[in-house]
Amino acid sequence: MPTRHNAQKIERAGVDLGDATARPDHCLSYQVIWDFVSISNNLEDMRRSWAKLFGISGSQWLILMAISDLDKGNGVSVGEVSDKIHAVSTFVTTQTKILERLGLITRVTSPVDARVVLMSLSDTAQTKMAELTPRWEALHAYIFSDFDAAALNDVKAKLEMLKRRTKIAMQRVAEDN
């Protein structure tokens, strides 16, 4: 977190801080970031717990969930999954080969472009996920019980804006290194 002595370095990275240390919401914005860290850790722990039910890693579970979310019936490419989970394609390729060996996904060459591999959940994975759906939906209902559709849309829009800004800020800081 920036302090007065390193604020100049961040400003050189192209981030306009103004006088961030004097703003009354300065501490509040830091608390929001810590809340994001806490939520992220909780979601990571939940992901590992779900993964354990399948006998796979948390990262592999995330890949399964991305395939499930993205696949509209024709399969989904490694690149699409990589973009969804913000991971490099070589990692996704390696992990999906493991998931294929475990019988949880199918991988086929695209009929349109032989360089592209399309992935889908296997029947086994779909059956296991269907068994977990009531628990999954109950958890989602609990987590978001205080949000109506308008509130969720507002949160989603603000999170998308924060995602864009944090990506730009990260790039600017990386350029300064």
C-alpha positions as CSV (number, residue, x, y, z in Angstrom):
1,M,0.0,0.0,0.0
2,P,1.4,3.4,-0.9
3,T,2.8,5.6,1.7
4,R,4.1,9.1,1.3
5,H,7.7,7.9,0.6
6,N,6.7,5.5,-2.2
7,A,3.9,7.6,-3.7
8,Q,6.3,9.2,-6.1
9,K,7.3,5.8,-7.5
10,I,3.7,5.0,-8.1
11,E,3.0,8.4,-9.7
12,R,6.0,7.7,-12.1
13,A,4.2,4.5,-13.0
14,G,1.4,6.6,-14.4
15,V,-1.0,6.2,-11.4
16,D,-2.5,9.5,-10.4
17,L,-2.8,9.4,-6.6
18,G,-3.6,13.0,-5.9
19,D,-3.0,13.2,-2.2
20,A,-4.2,9.7,-1.4
21,T,-2.9,9.8,2.2
22,A,-5.0,12.9,3.0
23,R,-8.3,11.6,1.6
24,P,-10.8,10.6,4.3
25,D,-11.7,7.3,2.5
26,H,-8.1,6.3,2.3
27,C,-8.4,3.8,5.2
28,L,-11.8,2.6,3.9
29,S,-10.4,1.8,0.4
30,Y,-7.6,-0.3,2.1
31,Q,-10.2,-2.1,4.1
32,V,-12.1,-2.9,0.9
33,I,-9.0,-4.4,-0.5
34,W,-8.5,-6.5,2.6
35,D,-12.1,-7.6,2.3
36,F,-11.4,-8.7,-1.3
37,V,-8.4,-10.6,0.0
38,S,-10.5,-12.3,2.6
39,I,-13.3,-13.2,0.1
40,S,-10.7,-14.5,-2.3
41,N,-9.2,-16.7,0.4
42,N,-12.7,-18.0,1.3
43,L,-13.5,-18.8,-2.3
44,E,-10.1,-20.5,-2.7
45,D,-10.9,-22.7,0.4
46,M,-14.3,-23.5,-1.0
47,R,-12.8,-24.4,-4.4
48,R,-10.4,-26.8,-2.8
49,S,-13.2,-28.4,-0.8
50,W,-15.3,-28.9,-4.0
51,A,-12.2,-30.2,-5.8
52,K,-11.6,-32.7,-3.0
53,L,-15.0,-34.3,-3.8
54,F,-13.7,-35.0,-7.3
55,G,-10.2,-36.0,-6.2
56,I,-8.6,-33.1,-8.1
57,S,-6.8,-29.9,-7.3
58,G,-8.4,-26.5,-6.8
59,S,-7.0,-25.3,-10.1
60,Q,-8.4,-28.3,-11.9
61,W,-11.8,-27.6,-10.3
62,L,-11.6,-24.1,-11.5
63,I,-10.9,-25.4,-15.1
64,L,-13.9,-27.7,-14.8
65,M,-16.1,-24.9,-13.7
66,A,-14.9,-22.6,-16.5
67,I,-15.6,-25.4,-19.1
68,S,-19.0,-25.9,-17.6
69,D,-19.8,-22.2,-17.7
70,L,-18.4,-21.5,-21.2
71,D,-19.5,-24.7,-23.1
72,K,-22.7,-24.1,-25.0
73,G,-22.7,-27.5,-26.6
74,N,-19.9,-27.4,-29.0
75,G,-16.9,-27.5,-26.6
76,V,-14.7,-24.7,-25.5
77,S,-11.1,-23.9,-26.5
78,V,-8.0,-23.8,-24.2
79,G,-7.7,-20.1,-25.0
80,E,-11.3,-19.4,-23.8
81,V,-10.6,-21.3,-20.5
82,S,-7.3,-19.5,-20.1
83,D,-9.0,-16.1,-20.5
84,K,-11.8,-17.0,-18.1
85,I,-9.5,-18.2,-15.3
86,H,-6.6,-15.8,-16.0
87,A,-4.0,-18.5,-16.5
88,V,-1.5,-19.2,-19.3
89,S,-2.7,-21.6,-21.9
90,T,0.2,-24.0,-21.3
91,F,-1.0,-24.5,-17.8
92,V,-4.6,-25.1,-18.9
93,T,-3.4,-27.6,-21.6
94,T,-1.4,-29.6,-19.1
95,Q,-4.2,-29.7,-16.5
96,T,-6.9,-30.6,-19.1
97,K,-4.8,-33.5,-20.2
98,I,-4.8,-34.7,-16.6
99,L,-8.5,-34.1,-16.3
100,E,-9.0,-36.1,-19.6
101,R,-7.0,-39.0,-18.2
102,L,-9.2,-38.9,-15.0
103,G,-12.3,-39.2,-17.3
104,L,-13.7,-35.8,-16.3
105,I,-13.4,-34.0,-19.7
106,T,-13.3,-34.9,-23.3
107,R,-10.9,-33.2,-25.7
108,V,-11.5,-33.2,-29.5
109,T,-9.9,-31.4,-32.4
110,S,-12.1,-28.6,-33.7
111,P,-13.7,-29.5,-37.1
112,V,-13.2,-25.9,-38.1
113,D,-9.5,-25.4,-37.1
114,A,-7.3,-28.5,-36.5
115,R,-4.9,-26.4,-34.3
116,V,-7.7,-25.9,-31.7
117,V,-8.7,-28.4,-29.1
118,L,-12.3,-28.2,-27.9
119,M,-13.1,-29.5,-24.4
120,S,-16.4,-30.5,-22.8
121,L,-17.3,-32.1,-19.5
122,S,-17.5,-35.8,-19.7
123,D,-20.8,-37.6,-18.8
124,T,-19.1,-38.7,-15.5
125,A,-18.3,-35.1,-14.6
126,Q,-21.7,-33.9,-15.6
127,T,-23.3,-36.6,-13.4
128,K,-21.1,-35.7,-10.4
129,M,-21.8,-32.0,-10.8
130,A,-25.5,-32.6,-11.1
131,E,-25.4,-34.5,-7.8
132,L,-23.7,-31.4,-6.2
133,T,-26.0,-28.8,-7.8
134,P,-28.5,-28.6,-4.8
135,R,-25.6,-27.9,-2.4
136,W,-24.0,-25.5,-4.9
137,E,-27.2,-23.6,-5.3
138,A,-27.9,-23.5,-1.6
139,L,-24.5,-21.9,-1.0
140,H,-25.1,-19.3,-3.7
141,A,-28.5,-18.5,-2.3
142,Y,-27.0,-18.0,1.2
143,I,-24.0,-15.9,0.0
144,F,-26.2,-13.6,-2.1
145,S,-29.4,-13.7,0.0
146,D,-29.3,-10.0,0.8
147,F,-29.0,-9.0,-2.9
148,D,-31.8,-8.5,-5.3
149,A,-31.2,-8.5,-9.1
150,A,-30.6,-4.7,-9.2
151,A,-28.1,-4.8,-6.3
152,L,-26.2,-7.8,-7.9
153,N,-26.1,-6.0,-11.3
154,D,-24.7,-2.9,-9.5
155,V,-22.0,-4.9,-7.6
156,K,-21.1,-6.7,-10.9
157,A,-20.7,-3.5,-12.8
158,K,-18.5,-2.0,-10.0
159,L,-16.4,-5.2,-9.8
160,E,-15.9,-5.1,-13.6
161,M,-14.7,-1.5,-13.3
162,L,-12.3,-2.4,-10.5
163,K,-11.0,-5.4,-12.5
164,R,-10.2,-3.1,-15.4
165,R,-8.6,-0.5,-13.2
166,T,-6.5,-3.0,-11.2
167,K,-5.3,-4.5,-14.4
168,I,-4.2,-1.1,-15.7
169,A,-2.6,-0.2,-12.4
170,M,-0.8,-3.6,-12.3
171,Q,0.6,-2.9,-15.9
172,R,1.7,0.5,-14.9
173,V,3.5,-0.7,-11.8
174,A,5.1,-3.5,-13.8
175,E,6.4,-1.0,-16.4
176,D,8.2,0.8,-13.6
177,N,10.1,-2.3,-12.5
